[in-house]
Amino acid sequence: MEEKPKSKINLNRIDMPRQDPKVRAHNYNEVALGYTDEMAIQEATRCIQCPKRPCVAGCPVNVDIPEFIKAVRDNQMEESVRILKSKNALPAICGRVCPQETQCEQVCSLGKKGAPIAIGRLERYVADWDLAHKKEIKVELPPPTGKRVAVIGSGPAGLTAAADLARMGHKVTVYEALHTAGGVLMYGIPEFRLPKKVVQAEVDYVKSLGVDIQLDSVMGKLATVDELLEKDYDAIFLGTGAGLPMFLGIPGENLNGVYSANEFLTRVNLMKAYLFPEYDTPIKVGKQVAVIGGGNVAMDSARCALRLGADKVYIIYRRSRTEMPARHEEVENAEEEGIIFKFLTNPKQIIGDDKGWVKAMECYEMELGEPDASGRRRPITKQGSEFIIDVDVVVVALGTTPNPLIPSTTKGLEVTKHGTVVADEQSGKTVKDRVWAGGDVVTGAATVISAMGAGKRAAASIHEFLMGQKA
Amino acid sequence: MFKIVTSEKLTPVIDLFKIEAPAIAKKARAGQFVIIRVDEAGERIPLTLADWDAGEGTVTLVAMEVGTSTRKLGQMKAGDSLHNLVGPLGLPSDIEKFGTVICVGGGVGIAPIYPIARSLKQAGNKIISIIGARNKDLLFWEDRMKTVSDELIVTTDDGSYGRKGLVTEPLKEKLEQGKIDRVIAIGPAIMMKFCAQTTKPFNVPTIVSLNSIMVDGTGMCGCCRVSIGGTTKFACVDGPDFDGHQVDWNTVFDRQKVYLKEEKDSLDRWESCQCGKS
């Protein structure tokens, strides 16, 4: 029998074991190792089950957090899985890549005392338990509604929308341009942060709900949104993400050895270039690599470069540490592994050798001025501060914008000057009849969980429309 | 999986495959390409469509065996399946009535120039085709090109068939002889560069098809970027057709060489594996 939770507040947040930095810097195995059963129960027992449940409101998909944690505490794992999955179709992914520190954990009642419940780690624990104990769980689906929905893009937004719509009895087909489902979860986030078998297992779960996933299907080319609406589908959800890389526009950017982070990570993750020549796709392994940018994608690129065998890997960021958009945890991981951070540094040009290869980068020193529109202090170039860093590979990780393929081939969609599709924030409804959109294609590059939240809300709105309650 | 309906050796190193892909065949237009992956460990490689048949539901690809991926492809037979086939990608070629158009196809570039010449012919243009190869053994589709051309000139570098010399020589003569409204050139980058150089003094619009190294082929990675008139473009979504007079050819040549070493290592490894098998 489990003891009743102690009323005394316990502020000993249980750490999650991680691979040793010196070891992990040379392998692609997962960095964070997950809780043991004991750790999970200990951490779950810390939750005071407060009646206000601020964590639920802090979660973009409103997972019933206290309930799934209580079930862990009581060692009712199947019940915990059921609670978690009723709101979140991809918990093993979210448990790993959600920025819990700015969402559920930020508002946790114990957070005020400096030790919020490790909700993300517990979510991962429950999801991994589910994957490890996979039983033939019959997913109970309502009778078919006879309605058909096409979801374009199989990233976090699309998979979530597809799962929810299928669970409401609709027939869902997901179209994916690449040869593997998962979108950014497959091509972008590296194996050591999100093992691909975890993604595969969650994709399989979505398929088990009756969702048909069509790979190798570039919509806009193979068929337009209008053709899909005319012929086969009652509604369409666009979850095409933000896949178009931004470059700096500085001299030398087309030299050999300069990659967009998208290309670098796609080669490594999706095409498994780290296993070259066993896998056919190559990647240029630099001795000295500069990654430009301060977000999670920059951290991922830098840590991949290190694992590929680079001697020195720099993060070049034009502001200071405080303004970095990357998750604190990932910055810390990168630092532990030996990534060199060059703050207040901005590239002026990339310098090539006579064969067209990168050999160095010229940078400016920067200083911070007044806050800009983003609320962060604006970086200002220090004139005459130029200096040279020797590098042979440069990865540009400055962000991405939506791919124009769908907007440019679809009549009647409204698109902003940033290339994002205009959609209602709550419902995801676009101005075009029977078309919804959500995730990065609407917001510009953001997080996995916010895309999932958008997919979820759009699915609810599509369902309402299909069932004739609202047009 | 995409089933190969027929395979044919056009030359000792150039293979033709007709592949089941009804959805792509329905949408394909001249100048577009597909990306294929031969097997699970394979690269994604772009191949410009050589033909398609919407009724039959097939696309036709022609590839030269140069590296591991195309050598693997070359071993495939009718009944085998490609792991992946995605398309149609890229913008179609501009097809309208220009007047007299010269279509130049060099080496394996004869394959993609064929449907473009055919479409241009159907649009009412007078088509002068110039096709060239290093020697007679590497030449193919002379018969097909004849059916879509008002005039066909064949060259080989060594003179083993047709006229001895490079495609640029008859190209220049034709430009000198009469009014040419447009030139389309597809082949090795160096050939396309010299074709563009040849037409430049005559001020004839010249289109080239850039077959850059690509990964996704949908604008996602930027691997295929090229500099066109000083602006960076992605061959996969902004092309593959570009104004040959605006292309920064040095960047094109440099970027083709990024993986020379890796390509060689990979091929050596593959070849030694093949020896073990036989």
Interface residues (C-beta under 8 A of the other chain):
Chain A: A177 L178 H179 Y187 L215 D216 S217 V218 K221 L222 A223 G243 L244 P245 F247 E253 N254 L255 N256 G257 Y259 S260 N262 E263 T266 R267 M271 K272 F276 P277 E278 Y279 D280 T281 P282 K284 K355 G356 N403 P404 L405
Chain B: A23 I24 K27 R37 A41 G42 E43 R44 T68 S69 H83 N84 L85 V86 G87 P88 L89 V215 D216 T218 G219 M220 C221 G222 C223 R225 V226 S227 T232 V237 N250 T251 D254 R255 K257 V258 Y259 E262 E263 D265 S266 R269
